[in-house]
């Protein structure tokens, strides 16, 4: 179910890459125990924006107990608790 919700968001970002390139980009993702999906989400974001100089991904974690923050940090996201 999570993938069904994420795919349209990624497609919208892909379609607006030129506008985003001019404005800069920070993606904020709230999470709570999302270890099963956070890696895939961050990989997709990295793939979509691979040609950009910098994309800031900020994970706002609600004190997950399943390692969500650890995976997000390993993928290069900034994690805020």
Buried (B, 14 or more C-beta within 10 A) or exposed (E): EEEEEBEEEBEEBEEEBEEBEEEEBEBEBEBEBBBEBBBBBBEBBBEBBEEEEEBEBBBEBEEBEBEBBEBBEEBEBEBEE
